Amino acid sequence: MLNKKYVGDYRLENVKDKNGKLVTRPVYKGAWYVFVNGADNVRQETRLIAVLTAAAIVFFAVSLLFYSNKGFTAQYYTLIPFLVCVFPLMYLCIAVYNLIKVTRRDPVRATREENDKMSDRVAKCTFVMMLLSGWNLCGIVLAYILKLAGKEARPVVTGDIVFSLSSALFFAVIVFIFSRRKKTAMRPEITAA
């Protein structure tokens, strides 16, 4: 299914299939996009981003596995922003998948729709996750401060410490991916007239 935004990039053409039957197929006629840093550099960067995304998923899962509602970090301001990170994390996985798919092509170039699903989405998803996981870390720090001030009666459990460390590592990985977002930037392909 094609999004209405990209319909103008395609033209219908009649071609014969392998049985000789005339078939109408969409053919891309829009602008092609290429990577600013070159295909080889982007392939390496894509591998790094894929590994970092996998690490982010692991830290996210470990954080949720060790979250304990009996510990002092069981506050709505620590868990809710962290749980909302699941949506931009899924979109980041889709963007990384599209990056891998496009960098394996020969020639390495993308349609406008693929460009929007890759380089723009990596930046947007990581930025939103930085805000949400930063909010989570602020909530954890606040919970530690309240615990030290004696305002929090719940005990410190092992899950609190693991949750805090995994959340901090998740935040660090997301910040690193965000800092690398320009390495996968694309521009319209310049064609010789």
Secondary structure in CASP SS format (residue, H / E / C, confidence):
PFRMAT SS
TARGET T0000
AUTHOR 0000-0000-0000
METHOD secondary structure of the structure
MODEL  1
M C 1.00
L C 1.00
N C 1.00
K H 1.00
K H 1.00
Y H 1.00
V H 1.00
G H 1.00
D H 1.00
Y E 1.00
R E 1.00
L E 1.00
E E 1.00
N E 1.00
V E 1.00
K E 1.00
D C 1.00
K C 1.00
N C 1.00
G C 1.00
K C 1.00
L E 1.00
V E 1.00
T E 1.00
R E 1.00
P E 1.00
V E 1.00
Y E 1.00
K C 1.00
G C 1.00
A C 1.00
W C 1.00
Y E 1.00
V E 1.00
F E 1.00
V C 1.00
N C 1.00
G C 1.00
A H 1.00
D H 1.00
N H 1.00
V H 1.00
R H 1.00
Q H 1.00
E H 1.00
T H 1.00
R H 1.00
L H 1.00
I H 1.00
A H 1.00
V H 1.00
L H 1.00
T H 1.00
A H 1.00
A H 1.00
A H 1.00
I H 1.00
V H 1.00
F H 1.00
F H 1.00
A H 1.00
V H 1.00
S H 1.00
L H 1.00
L H 1.00
F C 1.00
Y C 1.00
S C 1.00
N C 1.00
K C 1.00
G C 1.00
F C 1.00
T C 1.00
A C 1.00
Q C 1.00
Y H 1.00
Y H 1.00
T H 1.00
L H 1.00
I H 1.00
P H 1.00
F H 1.00
L H 1.00
V H 1.00
C C 1.00
V H 1.00
F H 1.00
P H 1.00
L H 1.00
M H 1.00
Y H 1.00
L H 1.00
C H 1.00
I H 1.00
A H 1.00
V H 1.00
Y H 1.00
N H 1.00
L H 1.00
I H 1.00
K H 1.00
V H 1.00
T H 1.00
R C 1.00
R C 1.00
D C 1.00
P C 1.00
V C 1.00
R C 1.00
A E 1.00
T C 1.00
R H 1.00
E H 1.00
E H 1.00
N H 1.00
D H 1.00
K H 1.00
M C 1.00
S H 1.00
D H 1.00
R H 1.00
V H 1.00
A H 1.00
K H 1.00
C H 1.00
T H 1.00
F H 1.00
V H 1.00
M H 1.00
M H 1.00
L H 1.00
L H 1.00
S H 1.00
G H 1.00
W H 1.00
N H 1.00
L H 1.00
C H 1.00
G H 1.00
I H 1.00
V H 1.00
L H 1.00
A H 1.00
Y H 1.00
I H 1.00
L H 1.00
K H 1.00
L H 1.00
A C 1.00
G C 1.00
K C 1.00
E C 1.00
A C 1.00
R C 1.00
P C 1.00
V C 1.00
V C 1.00
T H 1.00
G H 1.00
D H 1.00
I H 1.00
V H 1.00
F H 1.00
S H 1.00
L H 1.00
S H 1.00
S H 1.00
A H 1.00
L H 1.00
F H 1.00
F H 1.00
A H 1.00
V H 1.00
I H 1.00
V H 1.00
F H 1.00
I H 1.00
F H 1.00
S H 1.00
R C 1.00
R H 1.00
K H 1.00
K H 1.00
T H 1.00
A C 1.00
M E 1.00
R E 1.00
P E 1.00
E C 1.00
I C 1.00
T C 1.00
A C 1.00
A C 1.00
END
